[in-house]
Amino acid sequence: MPEQRRPVLLAVDDDDHVLRAVRRDLSRAYQERYRVLASSSPIEALRVLDALRERGEEAALILSDQRMPEMTGIEFLVEAGRRFPAARRVLLTAYADTSVAISAINEVRLDHYLVKPWEPPEERLYPVLDDLLSDWESAYEPPYQGIRLVGHRFAPATHRLRDLLTRYRLPFRFEEGTPGDASLPEVVLPDGRRLARPGHGDVVEALGLAMELSHPHYDVAIVGGGPTGLAASVYASSEGMTTLLIEAYVPGGQAGTSSRIENYLGFPSGISGVDLTSRAMAQARRFGVDVLAPVEAERLSRDGRACVLRLSDGKEITAATVLLSTGLSYRSLDAEGASRFEGAGIYYGAALTETESCAGRHVWIVGGANSAGQAALHFARHASHVTMVVRAGSLDSGMSAYLVDEIAANRDITVMTTTQVVAADGSDRLKRITLCDTATGRLTTHDAEHVFVFIGARPRTEWLDGLVRRDNRGFLLTGPDLGPAAELPAWDLPRPPLLLETSVPGVFAAGDARAGSIKRLASGVGEGAMAVSMIHRYHSES
């Protein structure tokens, strides 16, 4: 902490000899955490306190002698307490004044008194002050000097910025804005700059998180920064390939929104998606991976043997090979009125982002797979109650057994099976949902302000239509699933496609967007590593 921002310990005594001794002992024990000030005049000391308050600084402890000509120590400490009510106040007295000091503790709420002399300070001074300062520190909230996000709690634009800052693991303070203020949301940076209604790219650039390309041409460009893409980037770069990772939002993918991953090898106590993916990002950068985010890949083409990617920021990237690890997007809730409340009561993923908002509230989870189960258990630690709305007849068919068991044992979670959300209602934010029991057709309406949806996903592959072959659900076909190489229009190699190679030579696919993939975190990471070995083989052939 800068020198002028450290909380202050103020000593006041009109006896210069005593004042020097107090200052010496205070400095010896506390100068690393506090700024020690001293004054021989209570009037001047009050001016010092006024100046501290004007500058927004804090006084943690004020120690004053009782017998002073301008005012008594008790009178001074009463005035000091009006300026800094939370500061601990200690009276220095002679033995003859102990009865006065005891009365002051009871009558004007002084915190302690010390009889002069206090030698040795290790026995008679420091233990007392240590306890008082420990109490003060436990209640003290230092002035916040980090990122502030000002907005409307249930506005979609505010929610998106909260999610962005959370996913980047950037500490920030949320402040509710003035109703009707059209300039919100606003991001206020530590240096005082204000970003009114910023896009994600504006925030990333302003915070110095954007990276510049360090190569005119890459050995491999990876589209999608989820676990598959991150794993591939680490393996490719560590083996000497120039590697570019392109992510449309925040590196981490859907795994980055997971509140807790408990079945990933090597983490017996589990790990949050943000923690796991931030570690992977640090690892990728250590090996020299260039990362572009948030930037979308909009078109893929070929120029001879080179692959060309056109990006949403207008850049064109060339690479010898491309790995498509675009992952999945959550499916939207098919309920009347639901689209009105996206980011204003209905959320897709984002369990970590909204945790604080849901403290002590009723939370609804829609879905019955692992991501829904993880979210339910996460919110059960913070919400008043969690209700899961599950279309199937039980959780067993779509969820890992360990999650099913934990949910069944949790009294704060209710599971409603054979049930669907059919309508959502409210004004500027979600207020109610209508549920349908699919077994009986019975409709019920419930108050609901926090609904989190985990009902499956679709591959992010529309931008590849017409170039890379996909199945009828949009998943990328690779290897044997492509059929005979002779029937692939873009295929010009003497061999058939490799196991993770698409219908275009040198373009590979891995992870959840690939047809036939297992849709698990560990398998996605494994496919990322496998893809790099096949990219090596492709390079050796060229």
C-alpha positions in Angstrom: 0.0 0.0 0.0 1.4 3.5 -0.8 2.8 5.4 2.3 0.0 8.0 2.4 -2.7 5.3 2.2 -1.6 3.3 5.2 -4.0 3.7 8.2 -2.7 6.1 10.8 -1.7 5.7 14.5 -1.8 9.1 16.2 0.0 9.9 19.5 -0.7 13.1 21.4 1.2 14.3 24.5 2.5 17.8 25.5 5.5 16.3 27.1 8.1 16.0 24.4 10.1 13.3 26.2 7.0 11.1 26.6 5.9 11.8 23.0 9.2 10.7 21.6 9.0 7.5 23.6 5.5 6.7 22.4 6.4 7.4 18.8 9.5 5.3 19.0 7.6 2.3 20.5 4.8 2.6 18.0 7.1 2.8 15.0 9.2 -0.1 16.2 6.2 -2.5 16.2 3.7 -1.1 13.6 5.4 1.0 11.0 5.2 -1.7 8.3 1.4 -1.7 8.4 0.6 1.8 9.8 1.8 5.3 9.4 2.8 6.7 12.9 2.1 10.4 13.5 2.7 12.4 16.7 1.6 15.8 18.0 2.3 17.8 21.2 -0.9 19.8 20.9 -4.5 18.4 21.0 -5.7 21.3 18.9 -3.1 20.6 16.2 -3.9 16.9 16.4 -7.6 17.6 15.6 -6.4 19.6 12.5 -4.3 16.5 11.5 -7.4 14.3 11.9 -9.5 16.7 9.8 -6.9 16.7 7.1 -6.8 12.9 7.1 -10.6 12.7 6.7 -10.5 15.2 3.8 -8.0 13.1 2.0 -10.1 9.9 2.5 -7.5 8.3 4.8 -8.2 6.3 8.0 -7.1 6.6 11.6 -6.9 3.2 13.2 -5.8 4.2 16.8 -5.5 7.4 18.7 -3.5 7.5 21.9 -3.6 10.6 24.1 -2.2 11.9 27.4 -4.8 12.9 29.9 -3.2 16.1 31.4 -2.7 18.7 28.7 -3.2 22.5 29.0 -5.5 23.0 25.9 -7.9 20.3 26.8 -7.9 17.1 28.7 -7.1 13.8 27.0 -10.7 12.6 27.5 -12.1 15.7 25.8 -9.6 15.3 22.9 -10.5 11.7 22.4 -14.2 12.5 22.4 -13.6 15.0 19.6 -11.4 12.6 17.8 -14.1 9.9 18.0 -16.6 12.2 16.2 -14.2 12.5 13.3 -13.2 8.8 13.2 -15.8 6.7 15.1 -14.2 3.4 14.3 -10.7 4.4 15.5 -9.6 2.7 18.8 -9.1 5.4 21.5 -6.5 4.9 24.3 -5.9 7.2 27.2 -2.4 7.7 28.8 -2.6 8.4 32.5 -0.6 8.7 35.6 -1.4 6.3 38.4 -3.3 9.0 40.2 -5.7 9.4 37.3 -6.8 5.8 36.9 -10.2 6.4 38.4 -10.8 9.1 35.9 -9.7 6.8 33.1 -12.0 4.0 34.3 -15.0 6.4 34.4 -14.2 7.6 30.9 -14.2 4.0 29.5 -17.7 3.6 30.9 -19.1 7.0 30.2 -17.6 8.1 26.8 -16.7 4.6 25.5 -12.9 4.9 25.5 -11.4 1.5 24.5 -8.5 1.3 27.0 -6.2 3.2 29.3 -2.4 2.8 29.9 -0.6 3.9 33.0 2.8 5.6 32.5 5.4 4.4 32.2 4.6 1.4 30.1 8.0 -0.3 30.2 8.7 -2.9 28.9 6.4 -2.3 25.9 6.6 -6.0 25.0 4.6 -6.7 28.2 2.6 -3.6 28.9 2.0 -1.8 25.6 2.1 -4.1 22.6 -0.4 -6.8 23.8 -3.0 -4.1 24.5 -2.5 -2.4 21.2 -2.3 -5.7 19.2 -5.8 -6.6 20.5 -7.2 -3.2 19.7 -5.8 -3.1 16.2 -6.8 -6.6 15.5 -10.4 -5.7 16.4 -10.2 -2.6 14.2 -8.7 -4.5 11.2 -11.5 -7.1 11.4 -14.1 -4.4 10.8 -12.1 -2.1 8.5 -13.0 -2.0 4.8 -10.2 -0.1 3.0 -11.3 2.4 0.3 -11.8 0.4 -2.9 -9.4 1.4 -5.7 -10.0 -1.3 -8.2 -12.4 -1.8 -11.1 -15.9 -0.6 -10.5 -18.9 -1.7 -12.6 -21.9 0.7 -12.4 -25.1 -0.6 -13.8 -28.6 -2.0 -13.3 -28.4 -5.4 -11.6 -31.0 -7.0 -13.9 -30.0 -5.4 -17.2 -28.6 -7.9 -19.7 -25.7 -5.6 -20.7 -24.6 -5.3 -17.1 -24.8 -9.1 -16.6 -22.6 -9.6 -19.7 -19.9 -7.3 -18.3 -20.1 -8.9 -14.9 -19.6 -12.3 -16.5 -16.7 -11.0 -18.6 -14.8 -9.6 -15.5 -15.6 -12.7 -13.5 -14.3 -15.0 -16.2 -11.1 -13.0 -16.5 -10.7 -13.3 -12.7 -10.6 -9.5 -12.4 -11.7 -8.3 -9.0 -14.4 -5.6 -9.3 -17.0 -3.9 -7.2 -20.6 -3.7 -8.5 -22.6 -0.5 -7.8 -26.3 -0.1 -8.6 -26.7 2.8 -11.0 -29.3 5.5 -11.1 -32.6 4.3 -12.6 -33.1 5.5 -16.2 -29.4 6.5 -16.7 -28.9 5.7 -20.4 -25.1 5.8 -20.1 -25.0 2.6 -18.1 -23.5 0.1 -17.7 -20.2 1.9 -17.1 -16.8 0.5 -16.2 -14.6 2.7 -14.0 -11.0 1.8 -14.2 -8.5 2.3 -11.3 -6.8 5.2 -13.1 -10.1 7.1 -13.3 -11.0 6.3 -16.9 -14.7 5.7 -17.5 -16.0 3.3 -20.2 -19.7 4.0 -20.9 -21.6 1.1 -22.4 -18.4 -0.6 -23.5 -18.2 -3.7 -25.7 -16.2 -6.7 -24.5 -13.3 -5.7 -26.7 -13.2 -2.2 -25.3 -12.9 -3.5 -21.8 -10.2 -6.0 -22.7 -8.1 -3.4 -24.5 -8.5 -0.8 -21.8 -7.3 -3.2 -19.1 -4.3 -4.2 -21.2 -5.4 -7.8 -21.8 -5.4 -7.6 -25.6 -2.4 -9.3 -27.3 -0.7 -8.4 -30.5 0.2 -11.0 -33.1 3.9 -11.9 -33.0 4.1 -13.8 -36.3 3.0 -13.0 -39.8 2.1 -16.7 -40.4 1.4 -19.5 -37.9 2.1 -23.2 -37.9 -1.3 -23.8 -36.3 -4.3 -21.5 -35.6 -6.8 -22.9 -33.1 -10.3 -21.6 -33.2 -12.0 -21.9 -29.8 -10.4 -21.4 -26.4 -12.2 -24.1 -24.3 -10.3 -26.9 -22.6 -9.7 -28.7 -26.0 -8.2 -25.6 -27.6 -6.2 -24.7 -24.6 -4.7 -28.2 -24.3 -3.9 -28.2 -28.0 -2.2 -24.8 -27.8 -0.1 -25.9 -24.9 1.1 -29.1 -26.6 1.6 -27.4 -30.0 3.6 -24.4 -28.6 5.6 -26.5 -26.2 6.7 -28.6 -29.2 8.0 -25.6 -31.1 5.0 -24.7 -33.4 4.0 -21.1 -33.7 0.5 -21.2 -32.3 -2.4 -18.8 -32.3 -5.5 -19.3 -30.1 -8.7 -17.4 -31.2 -11.6 -17.1 -28.8 -14.9 -15.4 -29.4 -15.5 -14.5 -25.8 -13.2 -15.5 -22.8 -10.8 -18.5 -22.9 -12.4 -21.4 -21.0 -15.5 -22.2 -22.9 -18.5 -23.7 -21.1 -16.1 -25.3 -18.7 -15.1 -21.8 -17.5 -18.7 -21.2 -16.3 -18.7 -24.4 -14.2 -18.9 -23.7 -10.5 -17.2 -27.0 -9.6 -15.7 -29.8 -11.6 -15.2 -32.8 -9.3 -14.4 -35.7 -11.6 -11.4 -34.3 -13.4 -8.3 -36.4 -12.8 -5.8 -34.9 -10.4 -8.2 -32.6 -8.4 -9.6 -34.8 -5.7 -11.3 -31.9 -4.0 -12.6 -30.5 -7.3 -11.8 -27.3 -9.0 -13.9 -24.4 -10.4 -14.0 -24.0 -14.1 -12.5 -20.5 -13.8 -9.5 -21.8 -11.8 -8.8 -24.7 -14.2 -9.0 -22.6 -17.3 -7.0 -19.7 -15.9 -4.2 -22.2 -15.0 -4.3 -23.5 -18.6 -4.1 -20.0 -20.0 -1.1 -19.2 -17.8 0.5 -22.4 -19.1 -0.3 -21.5 -22.7 1.2 -18.1 -22.4 4.3 -19.4 -20.7 4.9 -21.5 -23.8 4.5 -18.5 -26.1 0.9 -19.0 -27.4 -0.6 -15.8 -29.0 -4.2 -15.3 -27.8 -6.8 -13.2 -29.6 -9.9 -12.6 -27.5 -12.7 -11.6 -27.8 -12.5 -12.1 -31.5 -14.7 -14.3 -33.7 -13.6 -16.3 -36.7 -16.1 -15.5 -39.4 -14.8 -17.3 -42.5 -12.3 -20.0 -43.4 -10.8 -20.4 -46.9 -7.7 -21.8 -48.5 -4.9 -20.1 -50.5 -2.9 -22.9 -52.0 -1.8 -25.0 -49.0 -2.3 -22.2 -46.5 -5.5 -21.7 -44.5 -6.9 -18.2 -44.3 -9.1 -17.1 -41.4 -11.1 -13.9 -41.6 -11.8 -12.4 -38.1 -14.6 -10.2 -36.8 -12.1 -7.3 -36.2 -11.2 -7.3 -39.9 -7.9 -9.1 -39.6 -7.0 -12.0 -41.9 -4.8 -14.7 -40.4 -2.9 -17.3 -42.4 -1.7 -20.6 -40.9 -0.4 -23.9 -42.3 -3.1 -25.8 -40.3 -6.2 -25.0 -38.4 -7.8 -26.8 -35.4 -11.5 -26.3 -35.0 -12.3 -26.6 -31.3 -15.3 -24.2 -31.3 -17.3 -26.0 -28.7 -21.0 -25.7 -28.0 -23.5 -22.9 -27.3 -26.3 -23.5 -24.7 -29.7 -24.1 -26.2 -32.2 -21.4 -25.5 -35.2 -22.1 -23.3 -38.2 -22.8 -25.4 -40.8 -21.1 -23.3 -43.2 -18.3 -24.0 -41.6 -14.9 -23.1 -38.2 -16.4 -22.1 -36.2 -14.4 -24.6 -37.3 -11.1 -23.0 -35.5 -12.0 -19.8 -32.1 -13.3 -21.0 -29.6 -11.6 -18.6 -32.5 -10.2 -16.6 -33.5 -13.3 -14.6 -32.8 -16.1 -17.1 -29.2 -17.1 -17.5 -27.3 -19.6 -19.5 -24.4 -21.0 -17.4 -23.0 -18.0 -15.5 -23.4 -19.7 -12.1 -20.3 -17.9 -10.7 -21.2 -14.5 -12.0 -24.6 -14.4 -10.3 -23.7 -16.1 -7.0 -23.7 -12.9 -5.0 -27.1 -11.7 -6.4 -28.7 -15.0 -5.4 -27.6 -15.1 -1.8 -30.6 -15.9 0.3 -32.9 -16.2 -2.7 -34.8 -19.1 -4.3 -32.8 -20.3 -7.4 -34.3 -22.4 -10.2 -32.1 -24.7 -12.3 -33.5 -26.0 -15.6 -31.8 -29.2 -16.8 -30.8 -32.6 -15.6 -27.2 -33.2 -16.9 -23.9 -32.7 -15.0 -23.6 -29.0 -15.6 -27.1 -28.5 -14.0 -26.2 -30.7 -11.1 -22.9 -28.9 -10.4 -24.8 -25.5 -10.5 -27.5 -26.8 -8.2 -24.9 -27.9 -5.6 -23.0 -24.6 -6.0 -26.1 -22.5 -5.4 -27.3 -24.6 -2.5 -24.4 -23.2 -0.5 -25.7 -19.6 -1.0 -29.4 -19.6 -1.9 -32.3 -20.1 0.4 -33.4 -23.0 -1.7 -32.7 -24.6 -5.1 -35.3 -26.2 -7.3 -34.3 -28.3 -10.3 -36.7 -28.6 -13.2 -36.0 -31.8 -15.1 -37.8 -33.0 -18.2 -36.8 -36.6 -17.7 -38.4 -39.0 -15.1 -35.2 -39.0 -13.0 -31.7 -37.6 -12.8 -30.1 -41.0 -13.4 -30.2 -41.0 -17.2 -28.2 -37.8 -17.8 -26.1 -37.2 -14.7 -23.1 -38.8 -13.1 -23.9 -41.0 -10.1 -21.8 -39.0 -7.6 -23.8 -35.8 -8.4 -27.2 -37.7 -8.2 -26.2 -38.9 -4.7 -25.0 -35.5 -3.5 -28.2 -33.8 -4.7 -30.4 -36.5 -3.1 -28.6 -35.9 0.2 -29.0 -32.2 0.1 -32.1 -30.9 1.9 -31.8 -27.5 0.2 -32.4 -28.9 -3.2 -35.8 -30.1 -4.6 -36.0 -32.0 -7.9 -39.1 -31.7 -10.0 -39.1 -34.5 -12.6 -41.3 -34.8 -15.8 -41.5 -31.0 -15.6 -40.9 -28.2 -18.2 -40.8 -24.4 -18.1 -43.5 -23.3 -20.6 -43.7 -19.5 -19.9 -41.9 -16.7 -18.3 -43.4 -13.4 -17.1 -42.4 -10.1 -15.6 -41.8 -6.4 -16.4 -38.2 -5.2 -16.8 -37.0 -8.4 -15.1 -38.2 -11.9 -14.6 -40.9 -12.4 -11.8 -42.7 -15.6 -12.5 -42.4 -18.9 -14.4 -45.1 -21.4 -15.5 -44.3 -25.1 -15.2 -46.0 -28.0 -16.9 -46.1 -31.5 -15.4 -45.7 -33.5 -18.6 -47.2 -36.6 -17.0 -50.5 -34.9 -16.1 -50.6 -31.7 -18.1 -51.1 -29.7 -15.0 -49.9 -26.1 -15.1 -48.5 -24.2 -12.0 -47.1 -20.7 -11.7 -44.3 -19.9 -9.3 -42.4 -16.7 -8.2 -39.0 -16.8 -9.8 -36.3 -14.2 -10.2 -33.2 -16.4 -10.8 -33.4 -19.1 -13.4 -30.3 -20.9 -14.7 -30.7 -23.0 -17.9 -28.6 -26.0 -18.8 -30.6 -27.9 -21.4 -28.1 -29.1 -23.9 -26.2 -27.3 -26.6 -25.5 -26.9 -30.3 -22.2 -26.8 -32.1 -20.8 -23.4 -33.1 -20.1 -24.3 -36.7 -22.6 -22.3 -38.9 -19.7 -20.1 -40.2 -18.1 -23.2 -41.8 -21.1 -24.2 -43.9 -20.2 -24.9 -47.5 -16.5 -25.6 -46.8 -16.2 -28.2 -44.0 -18.5 -31.2 -44.0 -20.9 -31.4 -41.0 -23.7 -33.9 -40.0 -27.4 -33.0 -40.0 -27.0 -31.5 -36.5 -24.1 -29.3 -37.4 -21.3 -31.4 -35.8 -18.0 -31.6 -37.7 -17.3 -34.9 -39.4 -13.8 -36.2 -39.3 -11.7 -39.2 -40.4 -13.7 -42.4 -41.2 -17.1 -40.6 -40.7 -16.4 -38.6 -43.9 -16.7 -41.6 -46.2 -14.5 -42.2 -49.2 -11.9 -39.5 -49.8 -12.7 -39.5 -53.5 -16.1 -38.1 -52.7 -14.7 -35.0 -50.9 -14.5 -32.0 -53.3 -11.7 -30.3 -51.5 -9.6 -33.4 -50.9 -6.3 -33.4 -52.9 -4.0 -35.7 -50.9 -3.1 -39.3 -51.8 -4.2 -40.6 -48.3 -7.6 -40.6 -46.6 -8.3 -38.0 -43.8 -6.6 -38.7 -40.5 -8.8 -39.6 -37.5 -9.4 -35.9 -36.4 -9.0 -34.4 -39.9 -12.0 -32.8 -41.6 -13.0 -32.8 -45.2 -10.4 -30.1 -45.9 -6.7 -31.1 -45.8 -4.9 -29.5 -42.9 -8.1 -28.5 -41.1 -8.7 -30.6 -38.0 -11.5 -30.8 -35.4 -11.5 -31.8 -31.8 -13.7 -31.5 -28.7 -17.4 -31.1 -28.3 -18.1 -29.7 -31.8 -16.7 -32.9 -33.4 -19.3 -35.5 -34.4 -18.9 -38.6 -32.2 -16.9 -36.9 -29.4 -17.7 -38.0 -25.9 -18.6 -34.5 -24.6 -16.5 -34.7 -21.4 -13.8 -32.4 -20.2 -11.1 -35.1 -20.0 -11.9 -36.4 -23.5 -11.8 -32.9 -24.9 -8.4 -32.3 -23.4 -7.2 -35.6 -24.8 -8.5 -34.8 -28.3 -6.7 -31.5 -28.2 -3.4 -33.4 -27.5 -4.2 -36.0 -30.2 -4.9 -33.3 -32.8 -1.4 -31.9 -32.3 0.2 -35.2 -33.1 -1.8 -35.4 -36.3 -1.0 -31.8 -37.2 2.7 -32.8 -36.8 2.2 -35.6 -39.3 0.5 -33.3 -41.7 3.4 -30.8 -41.5 5.9 -33.6 -42.2 4.0 -34.5 -45.4 4.0 -30.9 -46.7 
